[in-house]
Amino acid sequence: MSSSINKFIEELQKYKSIENVFNPWQDYDEICDICPEAPAIRSNHLEQFLSARIPGARYLLVAEAVGYQGGRFTGVAMTSERILLGNHAGVKPSVILQDIQGRRTSNPDNQKLKDTQKNFGFTEPTATIVWGEVIKSKVSPYQVITWNIFPFHPFDRSKGPLTNRTPTAVELEVGAYYTEMLLKLCPNITVISIGGHSSRTLSKFGIENIHVPHPANGGAGNFRAAIKNILV
């Protein structure tokens, strides 16, 4: 199975980014990234994350796109640096990575970062809420895979790389290709779509899914109420 996971990551690495999309497993930003090895570090994170879960995962949680506070710097969807580095009060690194210590890839010397981001890495509200609910459930975190329909980071070019934007319809269709590849590695998994864009895109491609509200923009309560009835 490890070879299949590595082939999947190699496919992700082949994606050629356009001017307002960042590929965490291939692209290097000399201002935002800590070193040229950052893409390899993020690829290793993803490989370890999936290897600990496939083929035994029961749930695939699929949101819309990678965010700059999450998978952009960790390589793992809906997972922040602060979690991987052990700087998160509610989610331990061992929830995500089983056998390795997570490494930072954001550049702490980047002047655009806040002091807390420089000292502790990025944190992402969605990551905190999603993994917090997984921890509270009776399901092992190693039975849960987090993913995005568009697995790369779309940003607003006019405002800079540390921003998020909604992926286009074309980007969502491109992303569905990788989601289908991932599903081949765990064909019997239950797919949970987080947010309307994810649900509609998955359904468009014939991927059966259970829809829950996205926790962003005040939706945390509705997300928690919905997900606790599924992760059993």
Phi and psi in degrees as a GROMACS rama.xvg file:
@    title "Ramachandran Plot"
@    xaxis  label "Phi"
@    yaxis  label "Psi"
@TYPE xy
-58.9977  -39.793  SER-2
-65.3864  -36.1374  SER-3
-66.5804  -39.1118  SER-4
-65.2637  -42.692  ILE-5
-63.8066  -37.3211  ASN-6
-65.9046  -37.8007  LYS-7
-62.5462  -45.4995  PHE-8
-65.0651  -36.8029  ILE-9
-62.5889  -35.8852  GLU-10
-65.5325  -40.2404  GLU-11
-62.2546  -41.2616  LEU-12
-65.4326  -24.1793  GLN-13
-76.0494  -15.8462  LYS-14
-61.8247  125.884  TYR-15
-91.6304  113.946  LYS-16
-69.6744  142.672  SER-17
-90.6054  -178.82  ILE-18
-65.9996  -18.9894  GLU-19
-122.754  31.4858  ASN-20
-136.464  138.368  VAL-21
-117.27  130.211  PHE-22
-97.0814  105.597  ASN-23
-58.6681  -28.0653  PRO-24
-95.0692  -0.436649  TRP-25
-133.836  -38.0231  GLN-26
-84.6432  149.518  ASP-27
-128.479  128.855  TYR-28
-112.485  114.969  ASP-29
-67.5916  -18.1237  GLU-30
-91.3238  -45.1426  ILE-31
-85.9983  -27.9035  CYS-32
-92.3439  149.47  ASP-33
-74.4183  -28.5228  ILE-34
-165.883  164.147  CYS-35
-62.3961  -19.5065  PRO-36
-80.8995  0.319623  GLU-37
-53.6912  -46.0349  ALA-38
-60.3034  -37.2307  PRO-39
-67.8479  -37.1131  ALA-40
-63.3619  -45.486  ILE-41
-65.8963  -36.797  ARG-42
-63.8839  -39.5729  SER-43
-66.0689  -39.9376  ASN-44
-57.1208  -48.0898  HIS-45
-64.6629  -40.8382  LEU-46
-61.35  -44.4855  GLU-47
-67.9123  -38.7997  GLN-48
-60.8783  -48.1426  PHE-49
-72.6295  -38.5648  LEU-50
-62.186  -31.1011  SER-51
-76.2568  -11.2631  ALA-52
-119.12  -30.07  ARG-53
-95.2751  130.601  ILE-54
-98.6215  10.5351  PRO-55
-87.6535  1.12722  GLY-56
-65.1209  143.058  ALA-57
-106.282  -25.5284  ARG-58
-132.129  135.061  TYR-59
-114.981  111.299  LEU-60
-93.7951  117.758  LEU-61
-117.806  114.211  VAL-62
-98.9436  -158.45  ALA-63
-91.2546  -56.352  GLU-64
-155.243  160.565  ALA-65
-67.0084  138.735  VAL-66
-106.559  155.627  GLY-67
-69.2938  -21.0755  TYR-68
-88.56  -5.41662  GLN-69
-121.415  -106.983  GLY-70
-64.4387  -18.5833  GLY-71
-54.4518  -38.817  ARG-72
-109.001  -10.1534  PHE-73
-104.936  -26.168  THR-74
81.6306  2.22129  GLY-75
-123.163  125.578  VAL-76
-59.5897  141.144  ALA-77
51.7951  41.6546  MET-78
-141.331  127.354  THR-79
-98.5155  160.733  SER-80
-59.8415  -39.1396  GLU-81
-61.4468  -32.3312  ARG-82
-68.5345  -50.4001  ILE-83
-63.7478  -31.0195  LEU-84
-88.7618  -1.05203  LEU-85
79.3442  21.1567  GLY-86
-106.268  16.4805  ASN-87
-108.17  130.48  HIS-88
-69.4615  -28.722  ALA-89
-107.367  -18.6291  GLY-90
-128.699  119.392  VAL-91
-83.0016  153.852  LYS-92
-57.9479  -32.556  PRO-93
-66.8266  -15.8187  SER-94
-66.8174  -30.7332  VAL-95
-98.8072  -54.0841  ILE-96
-112.81  129.825  LEU-97
-87.9536  -40.7893  GLN-98
-118.133  -6.1756  ASP-99
-131.759  161.195  ILE-100
-88.4863  128.422  GLN-101
-65.667  150.393  GLY-102
-122.202  149.36  ARG-103
-76.7783  140.554  ARG-104
-124.251  -9.81964  THR-105
-78.5248  146.536  SER-106
-84.0511  111.847  ASN-107
-68.4993  -13.5177  PRO-108
-90.1215  -0.523814  ASP-109
-66.3386  119.597  ASN-110
-68.1776  -13.4315  GLN-111
-81.4705  -8.53804  LYS-112
-83.4261  147.11  LEU-113
-73.8621  163.139  LYS-114
-59.1248  -41.1389  ASP-115
-65.3882  -35.6849  THR-116
-69.6867  -37.4448  GLN-117
-64.3394  -40.1823  LYS-118
-83.0686  -35.5117  ASN-119
-122.547  -4.02263  PHE-120
87.8812  174.596  GLY-121
-75.9076  150.825  PHE-122
-126.668  148.782  THR-123
-129.301  123.858  GLU-124
-54.7913  -42.873  PRO-125
-61.2503  -42.6914  THR-126
-60.7598  -43.2381  ALA-127
-61.3493  -45.5405  THR-128
-69.5247  -46.6051  ILE-129
-63.1322  -53.176  VAL-130
-70.4009  -27.5247  TRP-131
-62.5278  -40.0244  GLY-132
-72.4218  -35.0556  GLU-133
-62.1845  -43.4812  VAL-134
-62.7605  -38.7824  ILE-135
-74.3438  -18.8144  LYS-136
-78.9329  175.323  SER-137
-87.2224  -0.0690187  LYS-138
-87.5373  137.978  VAL-139
-67.9709  140.209  SER-140
-60.6807  -20.1492  PRO-141
-82.902  2.90287  TYR-142
-103.829  6.28862  GLN-143
-123.707  129.446  VAL-144
-114.102  132.155  ILE-145
-101.646  142.462  THR-146
-153.267  171.711  TRP-147
-132.964  142.044  ASN-148
-53.8717  -50.0462  ILE-149
-100.589  102.713  PHE-150
-78.3753  5.36256  PRO-151
-109.325  174.642  PHE-152
-101.136  106.488  HIS-153
-85.5369  130.083  PRO-154
-131.407  164.614  PHE-155
-85.972  107.328  ASP-156
-61.1339  -31.137  ARG-157
-71.6246  -21.8712  SER-158
-108.194  -8.2991  LYS-159
107.471  170.189  GLY-160
-69.4274  -19.7905  PRO-161
-94.155  53.9669  LEU-162
-140.736  166.926  THR-163
-123.007  149.097  ASN-164
-139.194  160.603  ARG-165
-71.2609  130.57  THR-166
-66.2345  149.969  PRO-167
-75.3415  168.142  THR-168
-60.7732  -38.8081  ALA-169
-64.7348  -42.0158  VAL-170
-64.3542  -39.1863  GLU-171
-63.8883  -37.679  LEU-172
-67.3471  -39.9546  GLU-173
-60.6698  -44.1088  VAL-174
-64.3452  -31.7337  GLY-175
-59.5836  -30.5646  ALA-176
-58.8591  -43.358  TYR-177
-73.9875  -33.5513  TYR-178
-63.4648  -41.0931  THR-179
-64.7688  -36.2781  GLU-180
-62.8173  -43.873  MET-181
-63.1973  -39.7723  LEU-182
-64.0004  -27.8283  LEU-183
-67.8672  -23.355  LYS-184
-80.5587  -20.1612  LEU-185
-144.754  70.1522  CYS-186
-64.6154  -22.2572  PRO-187
-99.1018  14.4321  ASN-188
-77.7527  150.304  ILE-189
-87.9965  123.908  THR-190
-95.0723  126.286  VAL-191
-114.876  116.695  ILE-192
-89.2298  130.635  SER-193
-105.575  106.92  ILE-194
96.2542  158.338  GLY-195
-68.0503  -40.3043  GLY-196
-59.5039  -43.2477  HIS-197
-63.7675  -46.9391  SER-198
-61.6026  -46.1552  SER-199
-65.2253  -39.5628  ARG-200
-68.725  -44.7698  THR-201
-59.7275  -45.3678  LEU-202
-64.2041  -37.494  SER-203
-58.3685  -34.9164  LYS-204
-96.6937  15.826  PHE-205
73.0441  22.7016  GLY-206
-96.4733  111.5  ILE-207
-63.5076  134.53  GLU-208
-149.87  155.624  ASN-209
-103.074  122.724  ILE-210
-91.1289  133.893  HIS-211
-128.425  153.906  VAL-212
-65.6613  152.431  PRO-213
-76.7439  139.012  HIS-214
-74.9176  -9.4149  PRO-215
-73.3272  162.766  ALA-216
54.6962  47.2467  ASN-217
83.1133  7.6507  GLY-218
-94.1529  11.2011  GLY-219
-59.7517  -42.6024  ALA-220
-63.1111  -44.0103  GLY-221
-65.9281  -38.2453  ASN-222
-62.2554  -47.801  PHE-223
-60.6454  -42.5937  ARG-224
-63.4358  -37.3487  ALA-225
-77.1369  -44.5878  ALA-226
-71.9143  -29.6148  ILE-227
-67.6488  -21.0817  LYS-228
-86.367  -7.03752  ASN-229
-103.897  -42.7879  ILE-230
-79.9885  81.9578  LEU-231
